[in-house]
């Protein structure tokens, strides 16, 4: 899980652990990228774009390192101009 805000990261991680999932949570894209490059392939990568610096870089990197159906992106529409509704990462 990638979330720059510690509150979001802590709450999501706690709920997922409570549900029985193993969760690796980080606040920076370089750290998440490092784990993914080392061969750690989660069933699902959760990315919260709120407050995340260099969002485009993180999303572009995820397109390379993860299958699109294994990425869940959380965002507020008002924070990201030009996004209306749901978008797929794959073409």
C-alpha positions as CSV (number, residue, x, y, z in Angstrom):
1,X,0.0,0.0,0.0
2,X,1.2,3.5,-0.9
3,X,-0.3,6.4,1.0
4,X,1.6,9.5,1.9
5,X,-0.8,10.5,4.8
6,X,0.0,8.4,7.9
7,X,-3.7,8.5,9.1
8,X,-5.0,6.9,5.9
9,X,-2.1,4.4,5.8
10,X,-2.6,3.4,9.4
11,X,-6.4,3.0,9.2
12,X,-6.3,1.0,5.9
13,X,-3.5,-1.2,7.1
14,X,-5.2,-1.9,10.4
15,X,-8.5,-2.9,8.7
16,X,-6.7,-5.1,6.2
17,X,-4.6,-6.8,8.9
18,X,-7.9,-7.3,10.9
19,X,-9.3,-9.1,7.8
20,X,-6.3,-11.4,7.7
21,X,-4.3,-9.8,5.0
22,X,-0.5,-9.3,5.1
23,X,0.1,-5.6,4.4
24,X,3.3,-3.7,3.5
25,X,2.6,0.0,3.8
26,X,4.9,2.8,2.8
27,X,4.6,6.6,2.3
28,X,6.8,7.0,-0.8
29,X,6.8,5.7,-4.4
30,X,10.6,5.0,-4.4
31,X,10.2,2.6,-1.4
32,X,7.2,0.8,-2.9
33,X,9.0,0.6,-6.3
34,X,12.0,-1.0,-4.5
35,X,9.9,-3.7,-3.0
36,X,8.1,-4.4,-6.3
37,X,11.5,-4.6,-8.2
38,X,12.8,-7.1,-5.6
39,X,10.2,-9.5,-6.8
40,X,7.6,-8.8,-4.1
41,X,4.3,-9.1,-6.0
42,X,1.3,-8.4,-3.9
43,X,-2.2,-9.7,-4.9
44,X,-3.3,-6.0,-4.8
45,X,-1.5,-2.7,-4.7
46,X,-3.4,0.1,-3.1
47,X,-2.4,3.6,-4.0
48,X,-3.9,6.7,-2.3
49,X,-3.2,9.7,-4.4
50,X,-4.2,12.3,-1.8
51,X,-1.1,14.3,-0.9
52,X,1.2,12.0,-2.9
53,X,4.0,13.9,-4.6
54,X,4.7,13.1,-8.2
55,X,1.5,11.0,-8.7
56,X,2.1,10.5,-12.4
57,X,5.5,9.0,-11.8
58,X,4.0,6.5,-9.3
59,X,1.1,5.6,-11.7
60,X,3.4,5.2,-14.7
61,X,5.8,3.0,-12.6
62,X,2.9,0.8,-11.5
63,X,1.8,0.3,-15.1
64,X,5.2,-1.3,-15.7
65,X,5.6,-3.3,-12.4
66,X,2.0,-4.5,-11.8
67,X,-0.9,-5.9,-13.8
68,X,-3.6,-3.3,-14.1
69,X,-6.3,-5.5,-12.5
70,X,-4.1,-5.7,-9.4
71,X,-4.0,-2.0,-8.7
72,X,-6.6,0.0,-6.7
73,X,-6.2,3.8,-6.9
74,X,-7.9,6.0,-4.4
75,X,-8.4,9.6,-5.2
76,X,-10.7,12.6,-4.7
77,X,-12.1,13.9,-8.0
78,X,-11.8,17.5,-6.9
79,X,-8.0,17.1,-6.3
80,X,-7.2,15.8,-9.8
81,X,-8.4,18.0,-12.6
82,X,-9.6,16.1,-15.7
83,X,-10.6,12.9,-14.0
84,X,-14.3,12.1,-14.2
85,X,-15.3,8.8,-12.7
86,X,-13.4,5.5,-13.1
87,X,-10.4,5.1,-15.4
88,X,-8.6,1.9,-16.2
89,X,-4.8,1.8,-16.1
90,X,-4.7,-0.5,-19.1
91,X,-5.3,0.7,-22.7
